[in-house]
Amino acid sequence: MTKIIKHQWINIAYAIVSLLICLGLGYGISAITGGLPPSLYGMAILTLSLQLKWISAERISVFTTWAIRHMGVCFVPAGVGIIEHKQLIQQHGLAIVAITFVTTFLVLTFVGLIYQKHEEKSQTKPTNNDTSRHS
Amino acid sequence: MLIALTCILTILTYQSFVKLQAKLNKVWLNPMLLTILFLILGLYNFQIDYEFYDNNTEPLNFLLELSVVTLGFPLYQQLHAMKKQWKVIVLLLILASLLAIISSFALTWIIISQQEIAISLSLKSITTPIAIAITEQLNGNIAVTAFTIIIAGLFGAIWGIKWLTLLGVNSANAQGLAIGTASHALGTATISQISYQHAAYSSLALILSASVTAIIGPVLIPIMINLIGG
């Protein structure tokens, strides 16, 4: 039992170090090439490292699942930042929120409907029977 | 000490709202939104500057970056299934980014008629650092960009799934792509709790739409400014 717990802690440490390395590399690439922010480069590096088996997917799975489930709290400080735009909200707040509302739902609808249509279409094609779809 | 206290207070508030939502099972009781509102009221009530709160929650901002990296894991898990749809996904997200930019710019111009606000709103669907950089480059209003990015994220996070289900879009992949495109990392963080497929497709949309907008935004927005005679 204690051995399993110890093993879990080692995996958590392994996951944290792996994520930190990916983020660190993301910072490096972002500093050199610009473009995307470091965390998005870090995300792409993690995917690539898992694909190339540089990082073990099995060992980071428990920690990343936990982290993803709780990541919402990290957005709170940025969200509280709305408080900084009091004047702006008083001036154009309602119009800005309404436009954001309409256009956000427009994009949601466009992408959601078209991709689902595409999936339905490719599923009915006999040549496109992909077993991984059901995993 | 103060940093630890502010972070713990934020986390505890968030966790309390997570428990509340689990108990009452209502979508609109979004823990992120309620925590934000609760803390805004708290800051107002005790007359605390946002700058003070922001400085003392720096560790959470770092964790935010690290948690965005973790989204690479579900992305890896779905990579095999995604490969076959690669071309369609890229094409769809290019069109969706065009739609997001043009519709927001046009609607803002019609309703508010201020160029700098129109520039800012046309960038609200993507991740903050890129949107701010392009806003600066095109002389938009950074405060409006920052504000609307959060609002767009919250809309997708709170009502995205409900809206798509209402439209009959029940595919996890389609829901993920849609929310990642319209509501960036904030929407992605919320729906990633539902399934790995949601997480993967939303993360992919997050990266792709940010990249596409970073490329086409600085070209397309000046064209629209010219069109309106700015």
Chai-1 contact restraints between the chains, C-beta under 6 A:
chainA,res_idxA,chainB,res_idxB,connection_type,confidence,min_distance_angstrom,max_distance_angstrom,comment,restraint_id
A,L19,B,L66,contact,1.0,0.0,6.0,A-B,restraint_1
A,L19,B,V69,contact,1.0,0.0,6.0,A-B,restraint_2
A,C22,B,V69,contact,1.0,0.0,6.0,A-B,restraint_3
A,L23,B,L66,contact,1.0,0.0,6.0,A-B,restraint_4
A,L23,B,V69,contact,1.0,0.0,6.0,A-B,restraint_5
A,P37,B,P129,contact,1.0,0.0,6.0,A-B,restraint_6
A,S39,B,E65,contact,1.0,0.0,6.0,A-B,restraint_7
A,S39,B,V68,contact,1.0,0.0,6.0,A-B,restraint_8
A,S39,B,V69,contact,1.0,0.0,6.0,A-B,restraint_9
A,L40,B,I207,contact,1.0,0.0,6.0,A-B,restraint_10
A,G42,B,V69,contact,1.0,0.0,6.0,A-B,restraint_11
A,M43,B,V68,contact,1.0,0.0,6.0,A-B,restraint_12
A,M43,B,V69,contact,1.0,0.0,6.0,A-B,restraint_13
A,M43,B,L71,contact,1.0,0.0,6.0,A-B,restraint_14
A,M43,B,G72,contact,1.0,0.0,6.0,A-B,restraint_15
A,L46,B,V69,contact,1.0,0.0,6.0,A-B,restraint_16
A,L46,B,G72,contact,1.0,0.0,6.0,A-B,restraint_17
A,T47,B,G72,contact,1.0,0.0,6.0,A-B,restraint_18
A,T47,B,L75,contact,1.0,0.0,6.0,A-B,restraint_19
A,T47,B,Y76,contact,1.0,0.0,6.0,A-B,restraint_20
A,L50,B,Y76,contact,1.0,0.0,6.0,A-B,restraint_21
A,Q51,B,Y76,contact,1.0,0.0,6.0,A-B,restraint_22
A,T64,B,T70,contact,1.0,0.0,6.0,A-B,restraint_23
A,T64,B,F73,contact,1.0,0.0,6.0,A-B,restraint_24
A,A67,B,S67,contact,1.0,0.0,6.0,A-B,restraint_25
A,A67,B,T70,contact,1.0,0.0,6.0,A-B,restraint_26
A,I68,B,T70,contact,1.0,0.0,6.0,A-B,restraint_27
A,I68,B,S192,contact,1.0,0.0,6.0,A-B,restraint_28
A,R69,B,Q193,contact,1.0,0.0,6.0,A-B,restraint_29
A,M71,B,S67,contact,1.0,0.0,6.0,A-B,restraint_30
A,M71,B,A189,contact,1.0,0.0,6.0,A-B,restraint_31
A,G72,B,M32,contact,1.0,0.0,6.0,A-B,restraint_32
A,G72,B,A189,contact,1.0,0.0,6.0,A-B,restraint_33
A,G72,B,T190,contact,1.0,0.0,6.0,A-B,restraint_34
A,V73,B,I11,contact,1.0,0.0,6.0,A-B,restraint_35
A,V73,B,Y14,contact,1.0,0.0,6.0,A-B,restraint_36
A,C74,B,L60,contact,1.0,0.0,6.0,A-B,restraint_37
A,C74,B,L63,contact,1.0,0.0,6.0,A-B,restraint_38
A,C74,B,L64,contact,1.0,0.0,6.0,A-B,restraint_39
A,C74,B,S67,contact,1.0,0.0,6.0,A-B,restraint_40
A,F75,B,M32,contact,1.0,0.0,6.0,A-B,restraint_41
A,F75,B,L186,contact,1.0,0.0,6.0,A-B,restraint_42
A,V76,B,T10,contact,1.0,0.0,6.0,A-B,restraint_43
A,V76,B,T35,contact,1.0,0.0,6.0,A-B,restraint_44
A,V76,B,I36,contact,1.0,0.0,6.0,A-B,restraint_45
A,P77,B,D54,contact,1.0,0.0,6.0,A-B,restraint_46
A,P77,B,T57,contact,1.0,0.0,6.0,A-B,restraint_47
A,P77,B,L60,contact,1.0,0.0,6.0,A-B,restraint_48
A,G79,B,I36,contact,1.0,0.0,6.0,A-B,restraint_49
A,G79,B,I150,contact,1.0,0.0,6.0,A-B,restraint_50
A,V80,B,I36,contact,1.0,0.0,6.0,A-B,restraint_51
A,V80,B,L39,contact,1.0,0.0,6.0,A-B,restraint_52
A,V80,B,I40,contact,1.0,0.0,6.0,A-B,restraint_53
A,I83,B,I40,contact,1.0,0.0,6.0,A-B,restraint_54
A,I83,B,Y50,contact,1.0,0.0,6.0,A-B,restraint_55
A,E84,B,Y50,contact,1.0,0.0,6.0,A-B,restraint_56
A,H85,B,A143,contact,1.0,0.0,6.0,A-B,restraint_57
A,H85,B,F147,contact,1.0,0.0,6.0,A-B,restraint_58
A,L88,B,A143,contact,1.0,0.0,6.0,A-B,restraint_59
A,H92,B,I112,contact,1.0,0.0,6.0,A-B,restraint_60
A,A95,B,I111,contact,1.0,0.0,6.0,A-B,restraint_61
A,A95,B,I112,contact,1.0,0.0,6.0,A-B,restraint_62
A,V97,B,I151,contact,1.0,0.0,6.0,A-B,restraint_63
A,I99,B,L107,contact,1.0,0.0,6.0,A-B,restraint_64
A,I99,B,T108,contact,1.0,0.0,6.0,A-B,restraint_65
A,I99,B,L121,contact,1.0,0.0,6.0,A-B,restraint_66
A,T100,B,T148,contact,1.0,0.0,6.0,A-B,restraint_67
A,T100,B,I151,contact,1.0,0.0,6.0,A-B,restraint_68
A,T100,B,A152,contact,1.0,0.0,6.0,A-B,restraint_69
A,T103,B,S103,contact,1.0,0.0,6.0,A-B,restraint_70
A,T103,B,S104,contact,1.0,0.0,6.0,A-B,restraint_71
A,T104,B,A152,contact,1.0,0.0,6.0,A-B,restraint_72
A,T104,B,F155,contact,1.0,0.0,6.0,A-B,restraint_73
A,T104,B,A182,contact,1.0,0.0,6.0,A-B,restraint_74
A,L106,B,S103,contact,1.0,0.0,6.0,A-B,restraint_75
A,V107,B,A96,contact,1.0,0.0,6.0,A-B,restraint_76
A,V107,B,L99,contact,1.0,0.0,6.0,A-B,restraint_77
A,V107,B,A100,contact,1.0,0.0,6.0,A-B,restraint_78
A,V107,B,T181,contact,1.0,0.0,6.0,A-B,restraint_79
A,V107,B,A182,contact,1.0,0.0,6.0,A-B,restraint_80
A,L108,B,G160,contact,1.0,0.0,6.0,A-B,restraint_81
A,L108,B,A178,contact,1.0,0.0,6.0,A-B,restraint_82
A,L108,B,A182,contact,1.0,0.0,6.0,A-B,restraint_83
A,F110,B,A96,contact,1.0,0.0,6.0,A-B,restraint_84
A,F110,B,L99,contact,1.0,0.0,6.0,A-B,restraint_85
A,V111,B,A96,contact,1.0,0.0,6.0,A-B,restraint_86
A,V111,B,L177,contact,1.0,0.0,6.0,A-B,restraint_87
A,V111,B,A178,contact,1.0,0.0,6.0,A-B,restraint_88
A,V111,B,T181,contact,1.0,0.0,6.0,A-B,restraint_89
A,G112,B,L164,contact,1.0,0.0,6.0,A-B,restraint_90
A,G112,B,V169,contact,1.0,0.0,6.0,A-B,restraint_91
A,G112,B,A174,contact,1.0,0.0,6.0,A-B,restraint_92
A,G112,B,A178,contact,1.0,0.0,6.0,A-B,restraint_93
A,I114,B,L92,contact,1.0,0.0,6.0,A-B,restraint_94
A,Y115,B,A174,contact,1.0,0.0,6.0,A-B,restraint_95
A,Y115,B,L177,contact,1.0,0.0,6.0,A-B,restraint_96
A,Q116,B,V169,contact,1.0,0.0,6.0,A-B,restraint_97
A,Q116,B,S171,contact,1.0,0.0,6.0,A-B,restraint_98
A,Q116,B,A174,contact,1.0,0.0,6.0,A-B,restraint_99
A,H118,B,V88,contact,1.0,0.0,6.0,A-B,restraint_100
A,E119,B,S171,contact,1.0,0.0,6.0,A-B,restraint_101
A,S132,B,H80,contact,1.0,0.0,6.0,A-B,restraint_102
A,S132,B,A81,contact,1.0,0.0,6.0,A-B,restraint_103
